[in-house]
Amino acid sequence: MLTLAVLRVRLKCSKHPNFQPRQGAGAVKGACTRCGQLVAIHEQHQRLMRMLAETPAREYDQRPRKEAPDTRQQQLF
């Protein structure tokens, strides 16, 4: 079983604080490595979210369940 928690990270480039990674690699100014890394992180996150959305949901346990045996002592009544 895989459990993913909601992760919120606020990362900014110290040189370009108004840069938004969702603008893409074309918006990186002057080949800034920090902005490029932010774009790469954003793209990987989007890819992970797409993969999770495309993964079909499945029951946790598809095996038929056996009923528990009756352990009450009926002979005492």
C-alpha positions, 0 to 999 in steps of 0.5 A: 500500500502506498500512502501519499500525504499532501505536500505544500512547499513554497520555493522561490529563486532568490534572484527572480522571486516573481518567477512561477514554475508553471510558466515553463522553461521558456520563462527562465531568465538568463539560464538561471539554474535555480529557476530551471530546477524549480521548473523540473520539480514542477514538471515531476510533480505534475507527472506524478499527479497524472500517474496517480490519476490514471492508476485504476482504483482497486479493492484492498483485498479481493479474496473472499472472506471466511466467516469467523467460527461461532465460539459461543458456548451454546451447550451451557444454555 
